[in-house]
Amino acid sequence: MVTISFKADENRSIALDENIEIGECTYQVSDGIWVINHTFVEPEYGGQGIAKQLVDNIIWQAREANTKVSATCSYAINLFNKTDDYNDVLIDD
C-alpha cells in the first residue's frame, strides 16, 4: 500500500510503498512562497494518481501554513490549470 507523507525539513512530499520511496514532489521557498519544482513517480507506479496525491499533500500543508504556492514543475502547472480547486493558495499571476 502506498502512503504519502510530508517532510517539512526536506521541503518535499514523498510516496512510500512498504517503506521504499517510489515518488516525491519537491518545492523551494522563495520570498515566502512555496514553489513546486519537481514531481516524480517511479514508472511502474504510473497511472495510479500518486503524483497528484504528492502535489495535493504539499497544497494541504501550504493551506495549513497559510502560505501561497506557485510552480515551475510542468506536472504541477498542468494540474493547477485543470481545476479551480487550488486557486485559494496559488499566487496571482
mmCIF file as gemmi writes it, N, C-alpha and C atoms, coordinates in Angstrom:
data_model
loop_
_atom_site.group_PDB
_atom_site.id
_atom_site.type_symbol
_atom_site.label_atom_id
_atom_site.label_alt_id
_atom_site.label_comp_id
_atom_site.label_asym_id
_atom_site.label_entity_id
_atom_site.label_seq_id
_atom_site.pdbx_PDB_ins_code
_atom_site.Cartn_x
_atom_site.Cartn_y
_atom_site.Cartn_z
_atom_site.occupancy
_atom_site.B_iso_or_equiv
_atom_site.pdbx_formal_charge
_atom_site.auth_seq_id
_atom_site.auth_asym_id
_atom_site.pdbx_PDB_model_num
ATOM 1 N N . MET Axp A 1 ? 0.832 -1.18 0 1 0 ? 1 A 1
ATOM 2 C CA . MET Axp A 1 ? 0 0 0 1 0 ? 1 A 1
ATOM 3 C C . MET Axp A 1 ? 0.879 1.248 0 1 0 ? 1 A 1
ATOM 4 N N . VAL Axp A 2 ? 0.561 2.182 -0.867 1 0 ? 2 A 1
ATOM 5 C CA . VAL Axp A 2 ? 1.33 3.414 -0.987 1 0 ? 2 A 1
ATOM 6 C C . VAL Axp A 2 ? 0.823 4.429 0.037 1 0 ? 2 A 1
ATOM 7 N N . THR Axp A 3 ? 1.76 5.029 0.757 1 0 ? 3 A 1
ATOM 8 C CA . THR Axp A 3 ? 1.424 6.081 1.712 1 0 ? 3 A 1
ATOM 9 C C . THR Axp A 3 ? 2.155 7.36 1.311 1 0 ? 3 A 1
ATOM 10 N N . ILE Axp A 4 ? 1.527 8.486 1.605 1 0 ? 4 A 1
ATOM 11 C CA . ILE Axp A 4 ? 2.087 9.797 1.292 1 0 ? 4 A 1
ATOM 12 C C . ILE Axp A 4 ? 2.405 10.489 2.609 1 0 ? 4 A 1
ATOM 13 N N . SER Axp A 5 ? 3.59 11.067 2.704 1 0 ? 5 A 1
ATOM 14 C CA . SER Axp A 5 ? 3.926 11.825 3.907 1 0 ? 5 A 1
ATOM 15 C C . SER Axp A 5 ? 4.693 13.087 3.533 1 0 ? 5 A 1
ATOM 16 N N . PHE Axp A 6 ? 4.624 14.061 4.427 1 0 ? 6 A 1
ATOM 17 C CA . PHE Axp A 6 ? 5.228 15.367 4.218 1 0 ? 6 A 1
ATOM 18 C C . PHE Axp A 6 ? 6.495 15.472 5.042 1 0 ? 6 A 1
ATOM 19 N N . LYS Axp A 7 ? 7.56 15.927 4.421 1 0 ? 7 A 1
ATOM 20 C CA . LYS Axp A 7 ? 8.85 16.11 5.087 1 0 ? 7 A 1
ATOM 21 C C . LYS Axp A 7 ? 9.19 17.599 5.059 1 0 ? 7 A 1
ATOM 22 N N . ALA Axp A 8 ? 8.688 18.34 6.04 1 0 ? 8 A 1
ATOM 23 C CA . ALA Axp A 8 ? 8.872 19.794 6.067 1 0 ? 8 A 1
ATOM 24 C C . ALA Axp A 8 ? 10.346 20.178 6.083 1 0 ? 8 A 1
ATOM 25 N N . ASP Axp A 9 ? 11.156 19.413 6.814 1 0 ? 9 A 1
ATOM 26 C CA . ASP Axp A 9 ? 12.578 19.733 6.915 1 0 ? 9 A 1
ATOM 27 C C . ASP Axp A 9 ? 13.329 19.487 5.613 1 0 ? 9 A 1
ATOM 28 N N . GLU Axp A 10 ? 12.709 18.763 4.679 1 0 ? 10 A 1
ATOM 29 C CA . GLU Axp A 10 ? 13.326 18.47 3.384 1 0 ? 10 A 1
ATOM 30 C C . GLU Axp A 10 ? 12.593 19.162 2.23 1 0 ? 10 A 1
ATOM 31 N N . ASN Axp A 11 ? 11.566 19.955 2.552 1 0 ? 11 A 1
ATOM 32 C CA . ASN Axp A 11 ? 10.759 20.646 1.535 1 0 ? 11 A 1
ATOM 33 C C . ASN Axp A 11 ? 10.234 19.683 0.471 1 0 ? 11 A 1
ATOM 34 N N . ARG Axp A 12 ? 9.608 18.607 0.929 1 0 ? 12 A 1
ATOM 35 C CA . ARG Axp A 12 ? 9.078 17.655 -0.039 1 0 ? 12 A 1
ATOM 36 C C . ARG Axp A 12 ? 8.002 16.775 0.568 1 0 ? 12 A 1
ATOM 37 N N . SER Axp A 13 ? 7.248 16.198 -0.339 1 0 ? 13 A 1
ATOM 38 C CA . SER Axp A 13 ? 6.24 15.194 -0.024 1 0 ? 13 A 1
ATOM 39 C C . SER Axp A 13 ? 6.732 13.91 -0.677 1 0 ? 13 A 1
ATOM 40 N N . ILE Axp A 14 ? 6.616 12.777 0.03 1 0 ? 14 A 1
ATOM 41 C CA . ILE Axp A 14 ? 7.124 11.524 -0.529 1 0 ? 14 A 1
ATOM 42 C C . ILE Axp A 14 ? 6.04 10.451 -0.548 1 0 ? 14 A 1
ATOM 43 N N . ALA Axp A 15 ? 6.188 9.544 -1.497 1 0 ? 15 A 1
ATOM 44 C CA . ALA Axp A 15 ? 5.321 8.374 -1.589 1 0 ? 15 A 1
ATOM 45 C C . ALA Axp A 15 ? 6.16 7.154 -1.242 1 0 ? 15 A 1
ATOM 46 N N . LEU Axp A 16 ? 5.637 6.331 -0.338 1 0 ? 16 A 1
ATOM 47 C CA . LEU Axp A 16 ? 6.334 5.122 0.094 1 0 ? 16 A 1
ATOM 48 C C . LEU Axp A 16 ? 5.469 3.904 -0.168 1 0 ? 16 A 1
ATOM 49 N N . ASP Axp A 17 ? 6.103 2.838 -0.622 1 0 ? 17 A 1
ATOM 50 C CA . ASP Axp A 17 ? 5.453 1.54 -0.757 1 0 ? 17 A 1
ATOM 51 C C . ASP Axp A 17 ? 6.274 0.56 0.065 1 0 ? 17 A 1
ATOM 52 N N . GLU Axp A 18 ? 5.688 0.103 1.167 1 0 ? 18 A 1
ATOM 53 C CA . GLU Axp A 18 ? 6.421 -0.799 2.075 1 0 ? 18 A 1
ATOM 54 C C . GLU Axp A 18 ? 7.754 -0.172 2.498 1 0 ? 18 A 1
ATOM 55 N N . ASN Axp A 19 ? 7.722 1.116 2.855 1 0 ? 19 A 1
ATOM 56 C CA . ASN Axp A 19 ? 8.895 1.867 3.304 1 0 ? 19 A 1
ATOM 57 C C . ASN Axp A 19 ? 9.949 2.098 2.233 1 0 ? 19 A 1
ATOM 58 N N . ILE Axp A 20 ? 9.626 1.836 0.972 1 0 ? 20 A 1
ATOM 59 C CA . ILE Axp A 20 ? 10.526 2.134 -0.139 1 0 ? 20 A 1
ATOM 60 C C . ILE Axp A 20 ? 9.99 3.374 -0.844 1 0 ? 20 A 1
ATOM 61 N N . GLU Axp A 21 ? 10.85 4.392 -0.988 1 0 ? 21 A 1
ATOM 62 C CA . GLU Axp A 21 ? 10.418 5.624 -1.636 1 0 ? 21 A 1
ATOM 63 C C . GLU Axp A 21 ? 10.21 5.381 -3.131 1 0 ? 21 A 1
ATOM 64 N N . ILE Axp A 22 ? 9.007 5.693 -3.598 1 0 ? 22 A 1
ATOM 65 C CA . ILE Axp A 22 ? 8.675 5.465 -5.006 1 0 ? 22 A 1
ATOM 66 C C . ILE Axp A 22 ? 8.255 6.756 -5.72 1 0 ? 22 A 1
ATOM 67 N N . GLY Axp A 23 ? 8.257 7.868 -4.998 1 0 ? 23 A 1
ATOM 68 C CA . GLY Axp A 23 ? 7.915 9.137 -5.624 1 0 ? 23 A 1
ATOM 69 C C . GLY Axp A 23 ? 8.147 10.302 -4.689 1 0 ? 23 A 1
ATOM 70 N N . GLU Axp A 24 ? 8.231 11.496 -5.29 1 0 ? 24 A 1
ATOM 71 C CA . GLU Axp A 24 ? 8.398 12.694 -4.49 1 0 ? 24 A 1
ATOM 72 C C . GLU Axp A 24 ? 7.892 13.906 -5.249 1 0 ? 24 A 1
ATOM 73 N N . CYS Axp A 25 ? 7.553 14.916 -4.494 1 0 ? 25 A 1
ATOM 74 C CA . CYS Axp A 25 ? 7.239 16.233 -5.024 1 0 ? 25 A 1
ATOM 75 C C . CYS Axp A 25 ? 8.007 17.213 -4.15 1 0 ? 25 A 1
ATOM 76 N N . THR Axp A 26 ? 8.842 18.04 -4.772 1 0 ? 26 A 1
ATOM 77 C CA . THR Axp A 26 ? 9.682 18.954 -4.009 1 0 ? 26 A 1
ATOM 78 C C . THR Axp A 26 ? 9.289 20.403 -4.282 1 0 ? 26 A 1
ATOM 79 N N . TYR Axp A 27 ? 9.648 21.254 -3.342 1 0 ? 27 A 1
ATOM 80 C CA . TYR Axp A 27 ? 9.413 22.684 -3.509 1 0 ? 27 A 1
ATOM 81 C C . TYR Axp A 27 ? 10.557 23.452 -2.866 1 0 ? 27 A 1
ATOM 82 N N . GLN Axp A 28 ? 10.736 24.677 -3.323 1 0 ? 28 A 1
ATOM 83 C CA . GLN Axp A 28 ? 11.684 25.58 -2.682 1 0 ? 28 A 1
ATOM 84 C C . GLN Axp A 28 ? 10.904 26.782 -2.18 1 0 ? 28 A 1
ATOM 85 N N . VAL Axp A 29 ? 11.417 27.424 -1.178 1 0 ? 29 A 1
ATOM 86 C CA . VAL Axp A 29 ? 10.761 28.603 -0.623 1 0 ? 29 A 1
ATOM 87 C C . VAL Axp A 29 ? 11.453 29.834 -1.194 1 0 ? 29 A 1
ATOM 88 N N . SER Axp A 30 ? 10.658 30.687 -1.838 1 0 ? 30 A 1
ATOM 89 C CA . SER Axp A 30 ? 11.181 31.906 -2.44 1 0 ? 30 A 1
ATOM 90 C C . SER Axp A 30 ? 10.283 33.069 -2.042 1 0 ? 30 A 1
ATOM 91 N N . ASP Axp A 31 ? 10.824 34.004 -1.285 1 0 ? 31 A 1
ATOM 92 C CA . ASP Axp A 31 ? 10.047 35.155 -0.796 1 0 ? 31 A 1
ATOM 93 C C . ASP Axp A 31 ? 8.776 34.715 -0.079 1 0 ? 31 A 1
ATOM 94 N N . GLY Axp A 32 ? 8.862 33.639 0.684 1 0 ? 32 A 1
ATOM 95 C CA . GLY Axp A 32 ? 7.725 33.149 1.455 1 0 ? 32 A 1
ATOM 96 C C . GLY Axp A 32 ? 6.725 32.328 0.66 1 0 ? 32 A 1
ATOM 97 N N . ILE Axp A 33 ? 6.987 32.117 -0.623 1 0 ? 33 A 1
ATOM 98 C CA . ILE Axp A 33 ? 6.095 31.336 -1.49 1 0 ? 33 A 1
ATOM 99 C C . ILE Axp A 33 ? 6.718 29.966 -1.709 1 0 ? 33 A 1
ATOM 100 N N . TRP Axp A 34 ? 5.891 28.925 -1.62 1 0 ? 34 A 1
ATOM 101 C CA . TRP Axp A 34 ? 6.364 27.573 -1.906 1 0 ? 34 A 1
ATOM 102 C C . TRP Axp A 34 ? 6.262 27.353 -3.412 1 0 ? 34 A 1
ATOM 103 N N . VAL Axp A 35 ? 7.397 27.131 -4.055 1 0 ? 35 A 1
ATOM 104 C CA . VAL Axp A 35 ? 7.442 26.93 -5.5 1 0 ? 35 A 1
ATOM 105 C C . VAL Axp A 35 ? 7.699 25.447 -5.776 1 0 ? 35 A 1
ATOM 106 N N . ILE Axp A 36 ? 6.666 24.752 -6.245 1 0 ? 36 A 1
ATOM 107 C CA . ILE Axp A 36 ? 6.808 23.326 -6.572 1 0 ? 36 A 1
ATOM 108 C C . ILE Axp A 36 ? 7.674 23.222 -7.819 1 0 ? 36 A 1
ATOM 109 N N . ASN Axp A 37 ? 8.808 22.517 -7.693 1 0 ? 37 A 1
ATOM 110 C CA . ASN Axp A 37 ? 9.772 22.482 -8.79 1 0 ? 37 A 1
ATOM 111 C C . ASN Axp A 37 ? 10.052 21.093 -9.355 1 0 ? 37 A 1
ATOM 112 N N . HIS Axp A 38 ? 9.462 20.062 -8.775 1 0 ? 38 A 1
ATOM 113 C CA . HIS Axp A 38 ? 9.767 18.71 -9.269 1 0 ? 38 A 1
ATOM 114 C C . HIS Axp A 38 ? 8.733 17.725 -8.733 1 0 ? 38 A 1
ATOM 115 N N . THR Axp A 39 ? 8.238 16.889 -9.624 1 0 ? 39 A 1
ATOM 116 C CA . THR Axp A 39 ? 7.358 15.785 -9.229 1 0 ? 39 A 1
ATOM 117 C C . THR Axp A 39 ? 7.816 14.55 -9.987 1 0 ? 39 A 1
ATOM 118 N N . PHE Axp A 40 ? 7.988 13.44 -9.261 1 0 ? 40 A 1
ATOM 119 C CA . PHE Axp A 40 ? 8.448 12.197 -9.889 1 0 ? 40 A 1
ATOM 120 C C . PHE Axp A 40 ? 7.795 11.006 -9.208 1 0 ? 40 A 1
ATOM 121 N N . VAL Axp A 41 ? 7.384 10.045 -10.023 1 0 ? 41 A 1
ATOM 122 C CA . VAL Axp A 41 ? 6.886 8.762 -9.533 1 0 ? 41 A 1
ATOM 123 C C . VAL Axp A 41 ? 7.555 7.68 -10.375 1 0 ? 41 A 1
ATOM 124 N N . GLU Axp A 42 ? 8.033 6.634 -9.718 1 0 ? 42 A 1
ATOM 125 C CA . GLU Axp A 42 ? 8.644 5.521 -10.445 1 0 ? 42 A 1
ATOM 126 C C . GLU Axp A 42 ? 7.677 5.035 -11.529 1 0 ? 42 A 1
ATOM 127 N N . PRO Axp A 43 ? 8.196 4.769 -12.734 1 0 ? 43 A 1
ATOM 128 C CA . PRO Axp A 43 ? 7.33 4.409 -13.869 1 0 ? 43 A 1
ATOM 129 C C . PRO Axp A 43 ? 6.367 3.258 -13.598 1 0 ? 43 A 1
ATOM 130 N N . GLU Axp A 44 ? 6.783 2.269 -12.839 1 0 ? 44 A 1
ATOM 131 C CA . GLU Axp A 44 ? 5.899 1.123 -12.585 1 0 ? 44 A 1
ATOM 132 C C . GLU Axp A 44 ? 4.698 1.488 -11.71 1 0 ? 44 A 1
ATOM 133 N N . TYR Axp A 45 ? 4.724 2.681 -11.107 1 0 ? 45 A 1
ATOM 134 C CA . TYR Axp A 45 ? 3.606 3.154 -10.295 1 0 ? 45 A 1
ATOM 135 C C . TYR Axp A 45 ? 2.776 4.213 -11.023 1 0 ? 45 A 1
ATOM 136 N N . GLY Axp A 46 ? 3.11 4.46 -12.277 1 0 ? 46 A 1
ATOM 137 C CA . GLY Axp A 46 ? 2.407 5.47 -13.058 1 0 ? 46 A 1
ATOM 138 C C . GLY Axp A 46 ? 0.938 5.128 -13.26 1 0 ? 46 A 1
ATOM 139 N N . GLY Axp A 47 ? 0.135 6.16 -13.465 1 0 ? 47 A 1
ATOM 140 C CA . GLY Axp A 47 ? -1.283 5.974 -13.747 1 0 ? 47 A 1
ATOM 141 C C . GLY Axp A 47 ? -2.143 5.664 -12.54 1 0 ? 47 A 1
ATOM 142 N N . GLN Axp A 48 ? -1.586 5.758 -11.34 1 0 ? 48 A 1
ATOM 143 C CA . GLN Axp A 48 ? -2.337 5.45 -10.119 1 0 ? 48 A 1
ATOM 144 C C . GLN Axp A 48 ? -2.733 6.701 -9.331 1 0 ? 48 A 1
ATOM 145 N N . GLY Axp A 49 ? -2.431 7.874 -9.878 1 0 ? 49 A 1
ATOM 146 C CA . GLY Axp A 49 ? -2.781 9.115 -9.194 1 0 ? 49 A 1
ATOM 147 C C . GLY Axp A 49 ? -1.825 9.51 -8.084 1 0 ? 49 A 1
ATOM 148 N N . ILE Axp A 50 ? -0.678 8.872 -8.024 1 0 ? 50 A 1
ATOM 149 C CA . ILE Axp A 50 ? 0.27 9.145 -6.939 1 0 ? 50 A 1
ATOM 150 C C . ILE Axp A 50 ? 0.868 10.542 -7.067 1 0 ? 50 A 1
ATOM 151 N N . ALA Axp A 51 ? 1.201 10.959 -8.276 1 0 ? 51 A 1
ATOM 152 C CA . ALA Axp A 51 ? 1.773 12.295 -8.464 1 0 ? 51 A 1
ATOM 153 C C . ALA Axp A 51 ? 0.8 13.367 -7.972 1 0 ? 51 A 1
ATOM 154 N N . LYS Axp A 52 ? -0.47 13.214 -8.287 1 0 ? 52 A 1
ATOM 155 C CA . LYS Axp A 52 ? -1.483 14.173 -7.822 1 0 ? 52 A 1
ATOM 156 C C . LYS Axp A 52 ? -1.564 14.161 -6.296 1 0 ? 52 A 1
ATOM 157 N N . GLN Axp A 53 ? -1.496 12.994 -5.693 1 0 ? 53 A 1
ATOM 158 C CA . GLN Axp A 53 ? -1.529 12.911 -4.229 1 0 ? 53 A 1
ATOM 159 C C . GLN Axp A 53 ? -0.333 13.634 -3.61 1 0 ? 53 A 1
ATOM 160 N N . LEU Axp A 54 ? 0.825 13.526 -4.253 1 0 ? 54 A 1
ATOM 161 C CA . LEU Axp A 54 ? 2.018 14.203 -3.751 1 0 ? 54 A 1
ATOM 162 C C . LEU Axp A 54 ? 1.846 15.719 -3.8 1 0 ? 54 A 1
ATOM 163 N N . VAL Axp A 55 ? 1.348 16.222 -4.935 1 0 ? 55 A 1
ATOM 164 C CA . VAL Axp A 55 ? 1.1 17.662 -5.056 1 0 ? 55 A 1
ATOM 165 C C . VAL Axp A 55 ? 0.025 18.087 -4.059 1 0 ? 55 A 1
ATOM 166 N N . ASP Axp A 56 ? -1.059 17.322 -3.983 1 0 ? 56 A 1
ATOM 167 C CA . ASP Axp A 56 ? -2.147 17.655 -3.058 1 0 ? 56 A 1
ATOM 168 C C . ASP Axp A 56 ? -1.667 17.718 -1.608 1 0 ? 56 A 1
ATOM 169 N N . ASN Axp A 57 ? -0.721 16.86 -1.253 1 0 ? 57 A 1
ATOM 170 C CA . ASN Axp A 57 ? -0.186 16.87 0.105 1 0 ? 57 A 1
ATOM 171 C C . ASN Axp A 57 ? 0.537 18.181 0.394 1 0 ? 57 A 1
ATOM 172 N N . ILE Axp A 58 ? 1.32 18.656 -0.566 1 0 ? 58 A 1
ATOM 173 C CA . ILE Axp A 58 ? 2.002 19.942 -0.391 1 0 ? 58 A 1
ATOM 174 C C . ILE Axp A 58 ? 0.982 21.073 -0.324 1 0 ? 58 A 1
ATOM 175 N N . ILE Axp A 59 ? -0.034 21.02 -1.174 1 0 ? 59 A 1
ATOM 176 C CA . ILE Axp A 59 ? -1.072 22.052 -1.161 1 0 ? 59 A 1
ATOM 177 C C . ILE Axp A 59 ? -1.777 22.073 0.201 1 0 ? 59 A 1
ATOM 178 N N . TRP Axp A 60 ? -2.107 20.913 0.732 1 0 ? 60 A 1
ATOM 179 C CA . TRP Axp A 60 ? -2.762 20.843 2.041 1 0 ? 60 A 1
ATOM 180 C C . TRP Axp A 60 ? -1.879 21.472 3.117 1 0 ? 60 A 1
ATOM 181 N N . GLN Axp A 61 ? -0.593 21.137 3.077 1 0 ? 61 A 1
ATOM 182 C CA . GLN Axp A 61 ? 0.342 21.698 4.06 1 0 ? 61 A 1
ATOM 183 C C . GLN Axp A 61 ? 0.456 23.211 3.901 1 0 ? 61 A 1
ATOM 184 N N . ALA Axp A 62 ? 0.449 23.697 2.668 1 0 ? 62 A 1
ATOM 185 C CA . ALA Axp A 62 ? 0.519 25.14 2.42 1 0 ? 62 A 1
ATOM 186 C C . ALA Axp A 62 ? -0.716 25.839 2.984 1 0 ? 62 A 1
ATOM 187 N N . ARG Axp A 63 ? -1.873 25.224 2.809 1 0 ? 63 A 1
ATOM 188 C CA . ARG Axp A 63 ? -3.098 25.799 3.379 1 0 ? 63 A 1
ATOM 189 C C . ARG Axp A 63 ? -2.993 25.879 4.904 1 0 ? 63 A 1
ATOM 190 N N . GLU Axp A 64 ? -2.502 24.813 5.509 1 0 ? 64 A 1
ATOM 191 C CA . GLU Axp A 64 ? -2.343 24.791 6.968 1 0 ? 64 A 1
ATOM 192 C C . GLU Axp A 64 ? -1.374 25.872 7.441 1 0 ? 64 A 1
ATOM 193 N N . ALA Axp A 65 ? -0.359 26.149 6.618 1 0 ? 65 A 1
ATOM 194 C CA . ALA Axp A 65 ? 0.655 27.148 6.969 1 0 ? 65 A 1
ATOM 195 C C . ALA Axp A 65 ? 0.275 28.549 6.493 1 0 ? 65 A 1
ATOM 196 N N . ASN Axp A 66 ? -0.892 28.667 5.857 1 0 ? 66 A 1
ATOM 197 C CA . ASN Axp A 66 ? -1.354 29.945 5.306 1 0 ? 66 A 1
ATOM 198 C C . ASN Axp A 66 ? -0.311 30.537 4.361 1 0 ? 66 A 1
ATOM 199 N N . THR Axp A 67 ? 0.197 29.684 3.466 1 0 ? 67 A 1
ATOM 200 C CA . THR Axp A 67 ? 1.262 30.035 2.54 1 0 ? 67 A 1
ATOM 201 C C . THR Axp A 67 ? 0.747 29.942 1.109 1 0 ? 67 A 1
ATOM 202 N N . LYS Axp A 68 ? 1.24 30.814 0.26 1 0 ? 68 A 1
ATOM 203 C CA . LYS Axp A 68 ? 0.887 30.776 -1.159 1 0 ? 68 A 1
ATOM 204 C C . LYS Axp A 68 ? 1.828 29.825 -1.896 1 0 ? 68 A 1
ATOM 205 N N . VAL Axp A 69 ? 1.359 29.343 -3.059 1 0 ? 69 A 1
ATOM 206 C CA . VAL Axp A 69 ? 2.088 28.345 -3.841 1 0 ? 69 A 1
ATOM 207 C C . VAL Axp A 69 ? 2.182 28.799 -5.292 1 0 ? 69 A 1
ATOM 208 N N . SER Axp A 70 ? 3.272 28.414 -5.927 1 0 ? 70 A 1
ATOM 209 C CA . SER Axp A 70 ? 3.477 28.585 -7.356 1 0 ? 70 A 1
ATOM 210 C C . SER Axp A 70 ? 4.147 27.305 -7.85 1 0 ? 70 A 1
ATOM 211 N N . ALA Axp A 71 ? 4.41 27.223 -9.146 1 0 ? 71 A 1
ATOM 212 C CA . ALA Axp A 71 ? 5.061 26.013 -9.667 1 0 ? 71 A 1
ATOM 213 C C . ALA Axp A 71 ? 5.921 26.326 -10.882 1 0 ? 71 A 1
ATOM 214 N N . THR Axp A 72 ? 7.04 25.62 -10.961 1 0 ? 72 A 1
ATOM 215 C CA . THR Axp A 72 ? 7.843 25.578 -12.178 1 0 ? 72 A 1
ATOM 216 C C . THR Axp A 72 ? 7.825 24.168 -12.752 1 0 ? 72 A 1
ATOM 217 N N . CYS Axp A 73 ? 7.336 23.228 -11.991 1 0 ? 73 A 1
ATOM 218 C CA . CYS Axp A 73 ? 7.206 21.824 -12.401 1 0 ? 73 A 1
ATOM 219 C C . CYS Axp A 73 ? 6.056 21.706 -13.406 1 0 ? 73 A 1
ATOM 220 N N . SER Axp A 74 ? 6.321 21.123 -14.562 1 0 ? 74 A 1
ATOM 221 C CA . SER Axp A 74 ? 5.292 21.032 -15.606 1 0 ? 74 A 1
ATOM 222 C C . SER Axp A 74 ? 4.082 20.216 -15.156 1 0 ? 74 A 1
ATOM 223 N N . TYR Axp A 75 ? 4.291 19.166 -14.382 1 0 ? 75 A 1
ATOM 224 C CA . TYR Axp A 75 ? 3.155 18.369 -13.909 1 0 ? 75 A 1
ATOM 225 C C . TYR Axp A 75 ? 2.241 19.222 -13.031 1 0 ? 75 A 1
ATOM 226 N N . ALA Axp A 76 ? 2.817 19.93 -12.071 1 0 ? 76 A 1
ATOM 227 C CA . ALA Axp A 76 ? 2.011 20.757 -11.161 1 0 ? 76 A 1
ATOM 228 C C . ALA Axp A 76 ? 1.314 21.882 -11.92 1 0 ? 76 A 1
ATOM 229 N N . ILE Axp A 77 ? 2.007 22.508 -12.851 1 0 ? 77 A 1
ATOM 230 C CA . ILE Axp A 77 ? 1.391 23.575 -13.651 1 0 ? 77 A 1
ATOM 231 C C . ILE Axp A 77 ? 0.173 23.038 -14.389 1 0 ? 77 A 1
ATOM 232 N N . ASN Axp A 78 ? 0.322 21.895 -15.047 1 0 ? 78 A 1
ATOM 233 C CA . ASN Axp A 78 ? -0.804 21.293 -15.773 1 0 ? 78 A 1
ATOM 234 C C . ASN Axp A 78 ? -1.952 20.95 -14.833 1 0 ? 78 A 1
ATOM 235 N N . LEU Axp A 79 ? -1.643 20.423 -13.667 1 0 ? 79 A 1
ATOM 236 C CA . LEU Axp A 79 ? -2.668 20.089 -12.677 1 0 ? 79 A 1
ATOM 237 C C . LEU Axp A 79 ? -3.412 21.345 -12.229 1 0 ? 79 A 1
ATOM 238 N N . PHE Axp A 80 ? -2.683 22.402 -11.948 1 0 ? 80 A 1
ATOM 239 C CA . PHE Axp A 80 ? -3.299 23.652 -11.495 1 0 ? 80 A 1
ATOM 240 C C . PHE Axp A 80 ? -4.195 24.26 -12.572 1 0 ? 80 A 1
ATOM 241 N N . ASN Axp A 81 ? -3.82 24.07 -13.84 1 0 ? 81 A 1
ATOM 242 C CA . ASN Axp A 81 ? -4.604 24.632 -14.943 1 0 ? 81 A 1
ATOM 243 C C . ASN Axp A 81 ? -5.882 23.851 -15.234 1 0 ? 81 A 1
ATOM 244 N N . LYS Axp A 82 ? -6.001 22.639 -14.723 1 0 ? 82 A 1
ATOM 245 C CA . LYS Axp A 82 ? -7.165 21.782 -15 1 0 ? 82 A 1
ATOM 246 C C . LYS Axp A 82 ? -8.357 22.051 -14.093 1 0 ? 82 A 1
ATOM 247 N N . THR Axp A 83 ? -8.133 22.707 -12.967 1 0 ? 83 A 1
ATOM 248 C CA . THR Axp A 83 ? -9.204 22.872 -11.982 1 0 ? 83 A 1
ATOM 249 C C . THR Axp A 83 ? -9.002 24.149 -11.173 1 0 ? 83 A 1
ATOM 250 N N . ASP Axp A 84 ? -10.084 24.638 -10.618 1 0 ? 84 A 1
ATOM 251 C CA . ASP Axp A 84 ? -10.012 25.801 -9.73 1 0 ? 84 A 1
ATOM 252 C C . ASP Axp A 84 ? -9.791 25.399 -8.27 1 0 ? 84 A 1
ATOM 253 N N . ASP Axp A 85 ? -9.63 24.115 -8.002 1 0 ? 85 A 1
ATOM 254 C CA . ASP Axp A 85 ? -9.52 23.618 -6.627 1 0 ? 85 A 1
ATOM 255 C C . ASP Axp A 85 ? -8.33 24.189 -5.856 1 0 ? 85 A 1
ATOM 256 N N . TYR Axp A 86 ? -7.341 24.694 -6.578 1 0 ? 86 A 1
ATOM 257 C CA . TYR Axp A 86 ? -6.12 25.173 -5.931 1 0 ? 86 A 1
ATOM 258 C C . TYR Axp A 86 ? -6.036 26.699 -5.878 1 0 ? 86 A 1
ATOM 259 N N . ASN Axp A 87 ? -7.021 27.378 -6.436 1 0 ? 87 A 1
ATOM 260 C CA . ASN Axp A 87 ? -6.951 28.832 -6.574 1 0 ? 87 A 1
ATOM 261 C C . ASN Axp A 87 ? -6.757 29.57 -5.256 1 0 ? 87 A 1
ATOM 262 N N . ASP Axp A 88 ? -7.235 29.002 -4.16 1 0 ? 88 A 1
ATOM 263 C CA . ASP Axp A 88 ? -7.104 29.688 -2.869 1 0 ? 88 A 1
ATOM 264 C C . ASP Axp A 88 ? -5.662 29.807 -2.4 1 0 ? 88 A 1
ATOM 265 N N . VAL Axp A 89 ? -4.772 28.952 -2.887 1 0 ? 89 A 1
ATOM 266 C CA . VAL Axp A 89 ? -3.375 29.016 -2.456 1 0 ? 89 A 1
ATOM 267 C C . VAL Axp A 89 ? -2.42 29.465 -3.549 1 0 ? 89 A 1
ATOM 268 N N . LEU Axp A 90 ? -2.866 29.484 -4.793 1 0 ? 90 A 1
ATOM 269 C CA . LEU Axp A 90 ? -1.98 29.894 -5.882 1 0 ? 90 A 1
ATOM 270 C C . LEU Axp A 90 ? -1.772 31.4 -5.863 1 0 ? 90 A 1
ATOM 271 N N . ILE Axp A 91 ? -0.54 31.816 -6.177 1 0 ? 91 A 1
ATOM 272 C CA . ILE Axp A 91 ? -0.286 33.25 -6.255 1 0 ? 91 A 1
ATOM 273 C C . ILE Axp A 91 ? -0.957 33.789 -7.507 1 0 ? 91 A 1
ATOM 274 N N . ASP Axp A 92 ? -1.34 35.05 -7.458 1 0 ? 92 A 1
ATOM 275 C CA . ASP Axp A 92 ? -1.947 35.687 -8.625 1 0 ? 92 A 1
ATOM 276 C C . ASP Axp A 92 ? -0.87 35.974 -9.652 1 0 ? 92 A 1
ATOM 277 N N . ASP Axp A 93 ? -1.167 35.654 -10.893 1 0 ? 93 A 1
ATOM 278 C CA . ASP Axp A 93 ? -0.195 35.927 -11.972 1 0 ? 93 A 1
ATOM 279 C C . ASP Axp A 93 ? -0.258 37.374 -12.405 1 0 ? 93 A 1
